[in-house]
Amino acid sequence: MRNRNLLILMVVVATAAFMAGCNSSKNGAPAAVGPAPVGPTLASVNGDKLTAPELDSLSPEGFQITRDNLPKILDKWVSNTLMYEEAQRRGIEKEPQVQAHLKRLERDYLVNELLDRLTSSIKVGQDQLMQYFNQHKDEFSYEVKITRIVMGDSMQAVQTAAEIKAGADFLKLAKERSQDALLEAGQESRYFARNVGDPRMGGDPGVAEAIFALSPGQVSDVVPSQEGYQIIKLIDKKKVKADVTFAEVKPDVEAILSYRRSQAMVDSVLTALRAKAKIELKPDVYFEPAGK
């Protein structure tokens, strides 16, 4: 997933800076953080070195370093290092708000690393791929247009869905209640294809399946998603391909099923961790007067 890989790279860089900041020397220059990966030095700034193994470890998966792009990459590293040292000189990393953000970046990176390790061995068999394709083949021949209501509260979403089924006006409720950042106030989408749910591009297969199971004019039940709880109305569906082959959509199907298995594995791990953890939730404390 391109967006996620970019996020991970930014987190890697920020976390590396954080770790260096916590181990800086007395004169303010970054000090080594544990044993540096052994390898040839590609660039250095005031004693801070970038080795070939370090560069490889910071590069997004699939990114190719070439003779053409390496000079520009090194120049950007030099600029980043100079600005990092200047930030340290000014003591920015000691500010409480900055420290809180750096701690969050470190936590997020470790979570992403754990998720990658938990799911890296997941494979989907050919039989499962073919079964999914046969069940959903027709969907890949169509494009659809929708409108939707997105809400942050599950109970309010369920109540809204019930009102719509009882005859309430979808557009009116969308204008009044939807928190959708993309399709505001009941706005209709453009036509889009089935692979909009491709998790490699940040999509949600569950939402895509709910959409393509609808007939024009039909409204879905509440669909949980990363954006919130969605109630989706299908405006139109048009066929754009006479037929679609398994080879055409195999990467899409494989990504969807791998995503599903990954989610199931993560859910299983979380369930086990929650069972062993001591968890306390006190949301009301947030709204209490300070010092109470």
C-alpha positions as a Markdown table, in Angstrom:
| # | Residue | x | y | z |
|---|---|---|---|---|
| 1 | Met | 0.0 | 0.0 | 0.0 |
| 2 | Arg | 1.7 | 3.1 | -1.3 |
| 3 | Asn | 0.4 | 5.6 | 1.3 |
| 4 | Arg | 1.2 | 3.3 | 4.2 |
| 5 | Asn | 4.7 | 2.7 | 2.9 |
| 6 | Leu | 5.3 | 6.4 | 2.7 |
| 7 | Leu | 4.0 | 6.8 | 6.3 |
| 8 | Ile | 6.2 | 4.0 | 7.5 |
| 9 | Leu | 9.2 | 5.7 | 5.9 |
| 10 | Met | 8.5 | 9.0 | 7.5 |
| 11 | Val | 8.0 | 7.2 | 10.9 |
| 12 | Val | 11.3 | 5.4 | 10.4 |
| 13 | Val | 13.1 | 8.7 | 9.8 |
| 14 | Ala | 11.4 | 10.5 | 12.6 |
| 15 | Thr | 12.1 | 7.6 | 15.0 |
| 16 | Ala | 15.7 | 7.4 | 14.0 |
| 17 | Ala | 15.9 | 11.2 | 14.7 |
| 18 | Phe | 14.2 | 10.6 | 18.1 |
| 19 | Met | 16.6 | 7.9 | 19.1 |
| 20 | Ala | 19.6 | 10.0 | 18.0 |
| 21 | Gly | 18.2 | 12.9 | 20.0 |
| 22 | Cys | 18.0 | 10.8 | 23.1 |
| 23 | Asn | 21.6 | 9.9 | 22.8 |
| 24 | Ser | 23.2 | 13.2 | 21.6 |
| 25 | Ser | 26.6 | 14.2 | 22.6 |
| 26 | Lys | 27.3 | 17.1 | 24.9 |
| 27 | Asn | 28.1 | 19.5 | 22.0 |
| 28 | Gly | 24.7 | 18.9 | 20.5 |
| 29 | Ala | 25.9 | 16.7 | 17.6 |
| 30 | Pro | 24.1 | 13.4 | 17.2 |
| 31 | Ala | 25.8 | 10.5 | 18.8 |
| 32 | Ala | 25.7 | 6.9 | 17.7 |
| 33 | Val | 22.7 | 4.8 | 18.6 |
| 34 | Gly | 24.0 | 1.4 | 19.4 |
| 35 | Pro | 26.2 | -0.3 | 16.8 |
| 36 | Ala | 25.7 | 1.2 | 13.4 |
| 37 | Pro | 25.2 | -1.2 | 10.5 |
| 38 | Val | 28.6 | -2.1 | 9.1 |
| 39 | Gly | 29.2 | -1.0 | 5.6 |
| 40 | Pro | 30.7 | 1.8 | 3.5 |
| 41 | Thr | 30.0 | 5.4 | 4.4 |
| 42 | Leu | 28.0 | 7.2 | 1.7 |
| 43 | Ala | 27.8 | 10.6 | 3.4 |
| 44 | Ser | 28.7 | 12.3 | 6.6 |
| 45 | Val | 27.8 | 15.6 | 8.3 |
| 46 | Asn | 29.8 | 16.8 | 11.4 |
| 47 | Gly | 30.6 | 13.2 | 12.2 |
| 48 | Asp | 27.1 | 11.8 | 11.7 |
| 49 | Lys | 27.5 | 9.1 | 9.0 |
| 50 | Leu | 25.1 | 7.4 | 6.6 |
| 51 | Thr | 26.2 | 3.9 | 5.6 |
| 52 | Ala | 24.9 | 1.8 | 2.7 |
| 53 | Pro | 23.1 | -0.7 | 5.0 |
| 54 | Glu | 21.4 | 2.2 | 6.8 |
| 55 | Leu | 20.2 | 3.7 | 3.6 |
| 56 | Asp | 18.8 | 0.3 | 2.5 |
| 57 | Ser | 17.0 | -0.1 | 5.8 |
| 58 | Leu | 15.3 | 3.3 | 5.4 |
| 59 | Ser | 14.2 | 2.8 | 1.8 |
| 60 | Pro | 10.6 | 1.8 | 1.1 |
| 61 | Glu | 10.0 | -1.8 | 0.0 |
| 62 | Gly | 10.5 | -2.1 | -3.7 |
| 63 | Phe | 12.4 | 1.2 | -4.1 |
| 64 | Gln | 15.4 | 0.9 | -6.4 |
| 65 | Ile | 18.5 | 3.0 | -5.6 |
| 66 | Thr | 20.4 | 3.8 | -8.8 |
| 67 | Arg | 23.4 | 5.8 | -9.8 |
| 68 | Asp | 21.0 | 8.4 | -11.2 |
| 69 | Asn | 18.9 | 9.0 | -8.0 |
| 70 | Leu | 21.5 | 8.3 | -5.3 |
| 71 | Pro | 23.2 | 11.8 | -5.5 |
| 72 | Lys | 19.8 | 13.5 | -4.9 |
| 73 | Ile | 19.0 | 11.1 | -2.1 |
| 74 | Leu | 22.3 | 11.8 | -0.4 |
| 75 | Asp | 21.8 | 15.5 | -0.8 |
| 76 | Lys | 18.4 | 15.3 | 0.8 |
| 77 | Trp | 20.0 | 13.3 | 3.7 |
| 78 | Val | 22.6 | 16.0 | 4.2 |
| 79 | Ser | 19.9 | 18.7 | 4.3 |
| 80 | Asn | 17.8 | 16.7 | 6.7 |
| 81 | Thr | 20.8 | 16.1 | 9.0 |
| 82 | Leu | 21.7 | 19.7 | 9.0 |
| 83 | Met | 18.2 | 20.8 | 9.9 |
| 84 | Tyr | 18.0 | 18.0 | 12.6 |
| 85 | Glu | 21.3 | 19.3 | 14.2 |
| 86 | Glu | 19.9 | 22.8 | 14.1 |
| 87 | Ala | 16.7 | 21.6 | 15.8 |
| 88 | Gln | 18.8 | 19.9 | 18.5 |
| 89 | Arg | 21.0 | 23.1 | 18.9 |
| 90 | Arg | 17.8 | 25.0 | 19.6 |
| 91 | Gly | 16.6 | 22.4 | 22.1 |
| 92 | Ile | 13.4 | 21.7 | 20.3 |
| 93 | Glu | 13.4 | 18.0 | 21.2 |
| 94 | Lys | 13.2 | 19.0 | 24.9 |
| 95 | Glu | 9.9 | 20.7 | 24.5 |
| 96 | Pro | 7.0 | 18.7 | 26.1 |
| 97 | Gln | 4.7 | 18.8 | 23.1 |
| 98 | Val | 7.5 | 17.7 | 20.8 |
| 99 | Gln | 8.5 | 14.9 | 23.1 |
| 100 | Ala | 4.9 | 13.7 | 23.2 |
| 101 | His | 4.8 | 13.6 | 19.3 |
| 102 | Leu | 8.1 | 11.8 | 19.1 |
| 103 | Lys | 6.9 | 9.2 | 21.6 |
| 104 | Arg | 3.8 | 8.7 | 19.5 |
| 105 | Leu | 5.9 | 8.3 | 16.4 |
| 106 | Glu | 8.0 | 5.7 | 18.1 |
| 107 | Arg | 5.0 | 3.8 | 19.3 |
| 108 | Asp | 3.3 | 3.9 | 15.8 |
| 109 | Tyr | 6.5 | 2.6 | 14.1 |
| 110 | Leu | 6.8 | -0.3 | 16.5 |
| 111 | Val | 3.2 | -1.2 | 16.0 |
| 112 | Asn | 3.6 | -1.1 | 12.2 |
| 113 | Glu | 6.7 | -3.3 | 12.5 |
| 114 | Leu | 4.8 | -5.8 | 14.6 |
| 115 | Leu | 1.9 | -5.9 | 12.2 |
| 116 | Asp | 4.3 | -6.5 | 9.3 |
| 117 | Arg | 6.0 | -9.4 | 11.1 |
| 118 | Leu | 2.6 | -10.9 | 12.1 |
| 119 | Thr | 1.3 | -10.9 | 8.6 |
| 120 | Ser | 4.3 | -11.3 | 6.4 |
| 121 | Ser | 3.9 | -15.1 | 6.2 |
| 122 | Ile | 0.2 | -15.0 | 5.1 |
| 123 | Lys | -0.4 | -16.8 | 1.8 |
| 124 | Val | -3.7 | -17.4 | 0.0 |
| 125 | Gly | -4.1 | -20.6 | -2.0 |
| 126 | Gln | -5.2 | -20.8 | -5.6 |
| 127 | Asp | -8.5 | -22.5 | -4.6 |
| 128 | Gln | -9.4 | -19.6 | -2.3 |
| 129 | Leu | -8.6 | -17.1 | -5.0 |
| 130 | Met | -10.7 | -18.9 | -7.6 |
| 131 | Gln | -13.6 | -19.3 | -5.2 |
| 132 | Tyr | -13.7 | -15.5 | -4.4 |
| 133 | Phe | -13.4 | -14.7 | -8.1 |
| 134 | Asn | -16.3 | -16.9 | -9.1 |
| 135 | Gln | -18.4 | -15.4 | -6.3 |
| 136 | His | -17.6 | -11.8 | -7.2 |
| 137 | Lys | -16.7 | -12.0 | -10.9 |
| 138 | Asp | -19.6 | -9.9 | -12.2 |
| 139 | Glu | -18.8 | -7.1 | -9.8 |
| 140 | Phe | -15.5 | -6.4 | -11.6 |
| 141 | Ser | -17.4 | -5.7 | -14.8 |
| 142 | Tyr | -19.3 | -2.7 | -13.3 |
| 143 | Glu | -18.7 | 0.8 | -12.1 |
| 144 | Val | -21.0 | 2.5 | -9.6 |
| 145 | Lys | -22.0 | 5.9 | -8.2 |
| 146 | Ile | -23.0 | 6.3 | -4.6 |
| 147 | Thr | -24.0 | 8.7 | -1.9 |
| 148 | Arg | -23.4 | 7.9 | 1.8 |
| 149 | Ile | -23.7 | 8.9 | 5.4 |
| 150 | Val | -20.6 | 8.6 | 7.6 |
| 151 | Met | -20.9 | 8.8 | 11.3 |
| 152 | Gly | -18.5 | 8.3 | 14.2 |
| 153 | Asp | -21.1 | 6.8 | 16.6 |
| 154 | Ser | -22.3 | 3.3 | 16.0 |
| 155 | Met | -25.6 | 3.6 | 17.9 |
| 156 | Gln | -26.5 | 6.9 | 16.0 |
| 157 | Ala | -25.6 | 5.1 | 12.7 |
| 158 | Val | -27.9 | 2.2 | 13.6 |
| 159 | Gln | -30.7 | 4.6 | 14.5 |
| 160 | Thr | -30.2 | 6.6 | 11.3 |
| 161 | Ala | -30.3 | 3.4 | 9.2 |
| 162 | Ala | -33.6 | 2.4 | 10.9 |
| 163 | Glu | -35.1 | 5.8 | 10.1 |
| 164 | Ile | -34.2 | 5.5 | 6.5 |
| 165 | Lys | -35.7 | 2.0 | 6.3 |
| 166 | Ala | -38.9 | 3.5 | 7.8 |
| 167 | Gly | -39.1 | 6.0 | 5.0 |
| 168 | Ala | -37.0 | 9.0 | 6.1 |
| 169 | Asp | -35.3 | 11.0 | 3.4 |
| 170 | Phe | -31.7 | 9.9 | 2.9 |
| 171 | Leu | -30.5 | 13.2 | 1.5 |
| 172 | Lys | -32.0 | 15.2 | 4.3 |
| 173 | Leu | -30.4 | 13.0 | 7.0 |
| 174 | Ala | -27.1 | 13.1 | 5.1 |
| 175 | Lys | -27.1 | 16.9 | 5.2 |
| 176 | Glu | -28.0 | 16.9 | 8.9 |
| 177 | Arg | -25.9 | 14.1 | 10.3 |
| 178 | Ser | -23.1 | 12.9 | 7.9 |
| 179 | Gln | -19.5 | 13.6 | 9.0 |
| 180 | Asp | -18.2 | 12.5 | 5.6 |
| 181 | Ala | -15.0 | 14.5 | 4.7 |
| 182 | Leu | -15.1 | 13.4 | 1.0 |
| 183 | Leu | -18.8 | 13.5 | 0.0 |
| 184 | Glu | -20.2 | 16.4 | 2.0 |
| 185 | Ala | -23.9 | 16.9 | 2.6 |
| 186 | Gly | -25.1 | 13.9 | 0.7 |
| 187 | Gln | -23.0 | 14.7 | -2.4 |
| 188 | Glu | -22.9 | 11.9 | -5.1 |
| 189 | Ser | -19.6 | 10.3 | -6.0 |
| 190 | Arg | -18.1 | 9.8 | -9.4 |
| 191 | Tyr | -18.4 | 6.4 | -11.1 |
| 192 | Phe | -15.8 | 4.0 | -9.7 |
| 193 | Ala | -14.7 | 0.4 | -10.2 |
| 194 | Arg | -14.7 | -2.6 | -7.9 |
| 195 | Asn | -11.0 | -2.3 | -7.2 |
| 196 | Val | -11.6 | 0.9 | -5.2 |
| 197 | Gly | -11.6 | -1.5 | -2.3 |
| 198 | Asp | -8.1 | -2.6 | -2.9 |
| 199 | Pro | -6.3 | -2.5 | 0.4 |
| 200 | Arg | -3.0 | -1.9 | -1.3 |
| 201 | Met | -4.3 | 1.6 | -2.1 |
| 202 | Gly | -5.9 | 2.2 | 1.3 |
| 203 | Gly | -9.2 | 0.8 | 0.3 |
| 204 | Asp | -11.6 | -1.3 | 2.4 |
| 205 | Pro | -12.8 | -4.6 | 0.8 |
| 206 | Gly | -15.8 | -4.8 | 3.2 |
| 207 | Val | -17.1 | -1.4 | 2.0 |
| 208 | Ala | -16.6 | -2.3 | -1.7 |
| 209 | Glu | -18.4 | -5.6 | -1.2 |
| 210 | Ala | -21.3 | -3.9 | 0.5 |
| 211 | Ile | -21.6 | -1.3 | -2.3 |
| 212 | Phe | -21.5 | -3.8 | -5.2 |
| 213 | Ala | -24.1 | -6.0 | -3.5 |
| 214 | Leu | -26.6 | -3.2 | -3.8 |
| 215 | Ser | -29.1 | -2.5 | -6.6 |
| 216 | Pro | -29.7 | 1.1 | -7.7 |
| 217 | Gly | -31.8 | 3.0 | -5.2 |
| 218 | Gln | -31.1 | 0.4 | -2.4 |
| 219 | Val | -29.6 | 1.5 | 0.9 |
| 220 | Ser | -27.1 | -0.7 | 2.8 |
| 221 | Asp | -27.1 | -1.6 | 6.5 |
| 222 | Val | -24.5 | 0.0 | 8.7 |
| 223 | Val | -21.0 | -0.8 | 7.3 |
| 224 | Pro | -18.1 | -0.4 | 9.8 |
| 225 | Ser | -15.0 | 1.1 | 8.2 |
| 226 | Gln | -11.8 | 3.0 | 9.0 |
| 227 | Glu | -13.6 | 6.3 | 8.1 |
| 228 | Gly | -16.5 | 5.6 | 10.5 |
| 229 | Tyr | -19.9 | 3.8 | 10.3 |
| 230 | Gln | -21.3 | 4.1 | 6.8 |
| 231 | Ile | -24.8 | 4.0 | 5.4 |
| 232 | Ile | -24.5 | 3.7 | 1.6 |
| 233 | Lys | -27.1 | 4.4 | -1.1 |
| 234 | Leu | -26.4 | 3.1 | -4.6 |
| 235 | Ile | -27.3 | 5.8 | -7.1 |
| 236 | Asp | -26.4 | 3.9 | -10.3 |
| 237 | Lys | -24.5 | 0.9 | -11.6 |
| 238 | Lys | -23.3 | 0.5 | -15.2 |
| 239 | Lys | -21.5 | -2.3 | -17.0 |
| 240 | Val | -18.2 | -1.2 | -18.5 |
| 241 | Lys | -16.7 | -4.6 | -19.5 |
| 242 | Ala | -18.4 | -7.5 | -21.3 |
| 243 | Asp | -16.3 | -10.0 | -19.4 |
| 244 | Val | -13.4 | -10.1 | -17.0 |
| 245 | Thr | -10.8 | -12.9 | -16.7 |
| 246 | Phe | -9.3 | -14.3 | -13.5 |
| 247 | Ala | -5.8 | -13.2 | -14.7 |
| 248 | Glu | -7.0 | -9.5 | -14.9 |
| 249 | Val | -8.1 | -9.3 | -11.4 |
| 250 | Lys | -6.0 | -12.0 | -9.6 |
| 251 | Pro | -3.7 | -9.3 | -7.9 |
| 252 | Asp | -6.8 | -7.5 | -6.7 |
| 253 | Val | -8.4 | -10.7 | -5.3 |
| 254 | Glu | -5.1 | -11.8 | -3.7 |
| 255 | Ala | -4.7 | -8.4 | -2.0 |
| 256 | Ile | -8.3 | -8.6 | -0.7 |
| 257 | Leu | -8.0 | -12.1 | 0.7 |
| 258 | Ser | -4.6 | -11.4 | 2.2 |
| 259 | Tyr | -6.0 | -8.3 | 3.9 |
| 260 | Arg | -8.9 | -10.4 | 5.3 |
| 261 | Arg | -6.5 | -13.0 | 6.7 |
| 262 | Ser | -4.2 | -10.3 | 8.1 |
| 263 | Gln | -7.2 | -8.6 | 9.8 |
| 264 | Ala | -8.3 | -12.0 | 11.3 |
| 265 | Met | -4.8 | -12.7 | 12.6 |
| 266 | Val | -4.4 | -9.2 | 14.1 |
| 267 | Asp | -7.9 | -9.5 | 15.7 |
| 268 | Ser | -6.9 | -12.9 | 17.2 |
| 269 | Val | -3.7 | -11.4 | 18.7 |
| 270 | Leu | -5.5 | -8.4 | 20.1 |
| 271 | Thr | -8.2 | -10.6 | 21.7 |
| 272 | Ala | -5.5 | -12.6 | 23.5 |
| 273 | Leu | -3.7 | -9.5 | 24.6 |
| 274 | Arg | -6.9 | -7.9 | 25.9 |
| 275 | Ala | -7.7 | -11.0 | 27.9 |
| 276 | Lys | -4.4 | -10.8 | 29.7 |
| 277 | Ala | -4.2 | -7.0 | 30.1 |
| 278 | Lys | -5.5 | -4.8 | 32.9 |
| 279 | Ile | -7.5 | -2.2 | 31.0 |
| 280 | Glu | -9.2 | 0.9 | 32.5 |
| 281 | Leu | -11.3 | 3.3 | 30.5 |
| 282 | Lys | -12.4 | 6.6 | 32.1 |
| 283 | Pro | -13.7 | 8.8 | 29.3 |
| 284 | Asp | -15.6 | 11.1 | 31.7 |
| 285 | Val | -12.3 | 12.2 | 33.4 |
| 286 | Tyr | -11.4 | 14.1 | 30.2 |
| 287 | Phe | -14.4 | 16.4 | 30.7 |
| 288 | Glu | -13.9 | 17.0 | 34.5 |
| 289 | Pro | -12.6 | 20.4 | 35.6 |
| 290 | Ala | -8.8 | 20.4 | 36.1 |
| 291 | Gly | -7.7 | 19.7 | 39.6 |
| 292 | Lys | -10.8 | 17.9 | 40.7 |
